[in-house]
Amino acid sequence: MQKINATTLIDQAPLNKNHKILVFWCAVIMLFDGYDLVIYGSVLPHLMSEWQLTPQIAGLLGAASLMGMMLGAMTLGMAADKFGRKNIIIACTVLSSLAVVMNGFAHDTTTFFICRLLTGIGLGGAVPNLVTIIKEMAPSMYRNRLINFVLAFYGVGAIISGLSGLFLIPAFGWQVTFWLAGICIFLIPLMYKTFPESISYLIQKNRQIDVIKTLEILNPAHQHQPTMHYIVETTASKQKIPLVGLFTEHKAVGTFLIWSGFAMVMLMVYGLNTWLPKLMNVGGYSLGSSITFLVTLNIGAIIGTLIFGVLADKWGTKSTLIFGYLLSVASISCLGFHPPTFVLSALLVIAGGATVGSMSVIHTLAADFYPANIRSTGVSFAAAMGRFGAISGPLFGGYLLAINLPFQQNFIVFAIPGIIGALAIGLLTQKKALVTQKITKEPIHSYSNKSH
């Protein structure tokens, strides 16, 4: 029985329509992720007025979805290594879609908090697995760009949420913005039919017939033979328990540094998206202008994510991340000095691009750092630990607003996590990339197993 490295076949496959179908569905899910999370920033000023919320309670409600994302990443995200990426992604999408619709029917803070928590659980389980499945299914020369392209749709969803706040809330009330997010549920049947399962998962479960079918559509040039037996990467964690594998075989320090990098960038991203309209409003800008600033920030997020994907392919993920963190520090720090409108808009575009672009690249770095058999667990737990930073963002913003710091100092404080994140990634020692073979007309044999 010939052992064939399926990872090599996928790495060197030409980009085709089946890859694009996978990317399309991942992008759709990411769009709703961005919308569902950022819509609270547009709704917040109206809720504070209508429900007479204190800054602390408003911050807690903003953190609810992020708490849920942490729980979802730690449970549902990790479950994908056992039950499959496809099944978990679709189940999480159903949960988040139903929960966000129910948010529109909330009439008190307790119900609102629970709905936001459930929305976050669904999103937290889905997002790390979107990165993982593209990492495992995309050709290597397009991988970083495709992952960042998908993650850029977080910014698209965020922009749509900002536009909903500008145009739908005044006409129909804040509830309609949550109902709009529920339309994703109608896409589930088609998604289930056309969304592929991860090749790594299929091989680990010894589903060889499904492996052959998947390889035929991902790499049509490969000719399957009855004597071929497919395996995944030539290296894998020796630990049978995925969570333990994150801390063994010299990965413990790297795991903690990646967690720190996740936490710092998520604190900046979710803190700004939650509190930017309110902070700018307090600083003397009109409410309409303040929400427009949120849209501008997320236009930058889209542009930055796409650019950072290209930079990661050229510079590597580590160098790109350090650059992104430091650029975030510089741009966010300058927001509070009342610059001219054009300069302010440019700073918001840069801040959005640097923060969300860095958040996208660090997902790729985590996917590269862990072997296939613990990859979903590694990326999911990194994202889950990062949610401590994400949860701190809304809470921290509420605290800053409550203690009445000078306007400029609010943004300087929000920039400090970027310095910490740059230091953490700078200390990370990345594993060496796996060596792959060129595809020839002859069967590709796997290398002998080596420890990570």
N, C-alpha and C positions, 0 to 999 in steps of 0.2 A: 504494500500500500504506500503510494507516494504522498508525502506530506507537503502541502502547498501553502505558502504564506499568503493568506487572503488579504492581509494588510498591504502587502506589496502590490497586489493586483489593483486594489482600490487607489493606492497612492498614485499610480502611474496611468490610471484610466483617463480617457478624454472626458471633458465636461459635457454632459448630455442632458436631454430633457428630463430624465428621471432625477438627476441631481437638482435640477431647477424646480421640480415639483416639491421635493423635500424642502428646499430653501424657501419656496413660496409659503408653505404651510407654517414653517417656523417663523417667517416674517409676519404672517397674519397674527399668530399667537403673541409675538413680541409687540406688535402694534397695540393690541388690547391690553397687554401688560403695562405699557407706557400710559395709555389712556386711564386705566383703572387706578393706577397709583398717583398720577399727577392731578387727576380731576379734583382731588381734595384741596389742592392749593387754590383752585378757582372757586370752589364752594365755600372755603373757610371764612372769608370776610362776611358772607351772607349768613352762615351758621352762627358766627360770633354775635352778630346783630340780632338775629331771629331768636336764638336760644339763650342769649345773654351768657355766653361762655367766657370763662376766665382764660388767660393765655395758657395756664398750666393744663386745663381740661382740653383746650383746643390742641395742644401739643400731644396729649395722651391719645386723642382720637386719631391724630395724624400718624402716630406710631403704631396704631392697632394693626394696620395692614402689614407693616414691616415686622411686627412680632409674629404675625401669621406666616410671613415668608420664611422667617427663621425656622419655625416649627415645620413648615412644609418641606423645606430643603433638608432638614435633619431626618425626616420620616419618609415622606413620599419620594423625595429625590433619591435617597439611599435605596429605597425599595426597587428602583429601576434595575439595579444590578441583579435582582432576583426575579422580578416579574416582567421585565422588558421595558425599553425606553418608550416605545410606541404606546403601550397600554397606560403607562403612568402619565405621559404627556396629555393624552386625550382625557383621561379621568380627571386630571387636574384642571384642564380647560373647562370641562363641564361644571366642576365645583365652583370655580371662580366666576363663571358667567352667571350661574344661578344666584350666587351670593351678592354680586354687584347689583343685580336687578332688585333684590330684596332691600338693598341699601336705600333705594328710592322710596320705599314705603316706611322707613324708620321715622318715628315721631319723638324719640327720646335718645339721650346719649348712650344708654345701655344697649339698646337695639342697634344703634348705629355702630357702636364699638364691635359688637359681635359679628355684624355683617362685614365690616372691614377686616376683622380677624380672619374670617372664613375665606374672603377674597384673597387675602395674602397667603393663606395656606395653599390654595390652588396654584397661585402664581409661583410661590416658592418651590413647589415640587416640579413645575414645568420648566422654568427658565434654565436651571443648570443642565437639564437633560437635552434642551435644544442645542446648547453648546456641545455637549458630549456626542450627540448623534451626528452632528455635522462633522465634528472632529474625526469620527470613525467612518464616515461615509463619503467624504469629499476628497477629490484628488489633492495631493499634498501641495502642488504649486498654487492652488486657489484657496486653500483652507482658511488662512487668516482673513483673507478678503471676504470670503463667504460668511464666516462667523461674524465679522464686524458689520457686514451688510445686513445680516439678520438683526443684530443688536441695535443697529441704527434705527430700526422701526420703533424702538422705545421712544425715540425723539419724535417720530411721526405721530404716534399715539398721544404724546404729551402736547404737541401742537394742536391736534384736534380737540383735546380736552380744554386747552386755553381758548380756542375759538368757540367751543360750546359755552364756556363761561361768559364770553363776551356777548354772544348773540342769542343763545337759548335761555339762559337763566333770566334775563330781564323780561323775556316774552312768556316763558312757560314755568319758571321756577326752577330751583336747583335740583329737584327730584328727577327731572327729565334727563339730566346729564348721566345719571346712573342707569336709567332704563335703556338709554342708547347703547350702552356697553353690552347689554344682554343679547344683541343680535348675533354675537359669535356662536351662540348655542345652535343656531340654524345651520351652521356650517359643519357640525360634527359628523353627520352621516357620510358626507363626501370626504371629509378628512380621514375618517376611519378606513374608508375603502382605498384611498390612494396614498396614505402615509406609510412609508416602509419601516420595517423593524431594523434595528442595528445589526450589522453583520457580526460584530463581536459577541453580542448577546446570543445570536442564533448558533454560533460556533460553540460557545460555552455550554449551551444546552443541547449540543449534538444534534441539532435539527438540520442535517446535511441536505435534505431535499430543498428546504427553504433557503439554505446557504447558496446552493447552486442557482436557484431562480433569481436570487438577489444579485449574485455576481454576473449573471447573464445580462441583466438590465443595466448594471453599473459599469461593466466592462465587457461590451459585446465581442471584443476581439479575443477574449479568452475562450479557448476551446476545452470544455470539460471532458474528462475521461473517467470511465468507471473505476479506475484504480486510484483516483485522486482522493485524498482526505485533507480537508482544509483546517488550518489552525490560524490563530491570530498572531499578534506581535511575538517576536522572538524572545522578548523579555516580559516577565510578569512577576507580580508580588508573590512570594512564597506563602503568605498568610491566607488561610482559607476564610478568615473573618475580615471583610473589607475594611472595617473601621480600624482594626488593629494594624493593618498594613500602612495606614497613614503615618505611623510613628515608628516603624521598624525599618531595617535596611537603610539606615542613614537618612531617613526622610523626616524625622521629627522636627529638627530645627527649620527646615524648609517649609514644612507644614505651618508652623507658627508664624513665620515671616509672611507667608502668603495670606494667612488669616488676617494679620495686621494690615497688610496692603489693602485687602478687601474692605476691612472696617473703615479705614480712613477715607477711601474714595467714596464709599457709600454714605458716610456721614456728610460729606460735601454735597453729593448729588441730591440726596433726599432732604437734607436740611434746606438747601436753596429752593428746591421745587415746592416745598411746603410753605416756606416763610418769605420768599422773595416778594410776592405782591404786598403782603402786610408790612414788611420792613420798608419797602419803597413808599408805601402809603404813609407810614409814620414819618418818613424822611421828607414829606412835603409833596410827593407826587400824587396825582389823582388816582382813584381806584381803577378807572379804565386804563390809564397809562401803565399802572402797576401790573395788571394782567397781561398787557401787551409785552411788558418786559419778560414775563414768563414764557410767552410764545417765542420771543427773540432768543432767549436762553436755549430753548429746545430746537430752534433752527440751527443754532450752533452745535447742539448735540448731534444732530444728523450729519452735518458737514464734518465735524470732528471725528465721529466714529468711522466714517468712510476713509478719511485721510489717515487715521491712526492704523487702520487695517493694512493700508499700503506701506506705512512706515514700519509696521511690525514685520512685514515680509522682507523689508530691506535692511532694517537695523537690528532686528530681533526684538522679542517681547520685552526683555529686561531694559534695554536702553530706551525703548519707546515709552515705557512706563515711567521711568525716572524723569524724562523730558516732560511727560504729561502732568505729573504731579507738580513739578516746579512751575510749569506754565499756569496751572490752576492757582497756585499760591499768588503769583504776580497779578493775574487778572481779577481774582476775587477781592484781593486787598484794595484794589483801586476803585471798586464799585462805590464805596461810601464817600468819595470826595466830590460828589456833585459835578462830574465832568460834563462838558457840552453833550448835547443829545447824540450827535454822531459818534463821539468817542465812547459814550456810555453804551450805545448799541453794539459797537465793535467789541468792547470789553465783555458784554454779555454773550456774544457769539463765541468769543475765545474761551470764556469760562465754561460755557455749556459744552463746547467741543473738547476741551481739555479734560473735564471731569468725566463726562459720559464716555468719551473716547478711551480714557484710561480704564474705566470700569469694564469696557468691552474687552480690552487687551488682556486685563488680568484674568478674565475667564479663560482666554486662550492659553495663558501661561500656566494656569492650574491644570488644564486638560493635557498640556504637554508634560507636566511634571509627574503625573501619575500613570502607571501602566493600565492596560485595557481592563483587566479584571477587577480593578478597584477605582476606575476613572469616574464613574457616576457618583460614587461615594465621596471621592476626593473633591470633585468640583462642587458637589452639593453641600458638603460640610464647610468648604471654604466660603461659599455663598451664605450659608447659615451663620457662620461666625461673623461674616461681614455685616449681617443684619444687626448685630449689636451696635455697629456704627450707624447703620441706617435708622435704627430706632432712636439712637441718641440725637440724630439730626433734628427731627421735629421737637423732641423734648428740650434739647439744648436751645433751639430757637425760641421756644416759649419762655425758657428761663431768662435768656438775654432780653427779651421784650419786657419781662416782668421787672427786671432790675434797672431798666431805663438807662442802658449804656448810651454814650454818644453815638450818633448814627454811624460815623466812620469806624468806630471800634467794633461794631457788630460784624462787619465784613472781615476785618483783620482777624478776629477770633475764629471765624468760619474758615479762614485760609490755613490756620496752623496745622490741621490734620494732613494737609498736603506735604508739609515738611517731614512729618513722621512717616508717611507712606513712602516717600522717596528714600528715606534712610532704610526702611525695612526691605524694600526691593533691591536696594544697592547691596545689602548684605546677603542676599539670596544667591546660592550657588546652584545654577541650573544643571540638570543632568545632560549628558551628551546625547545628541540626537541618534536615533537608530539608523544603522546603515541598511540601505535597501538595494535590491538587485534590479537590473534593467530587465524589462520584459522581452523575451525572445519567443521564437516559435516553439522552443522546447519548454516543458513544464518547469515552473519555478519552484525549487526546493527550499524549504525553510532552513534557517540557520539552527545550530544547536542552541538549546536554552541556556541563557545566562542570567545570573541574578541581577536585580536592580541595584 
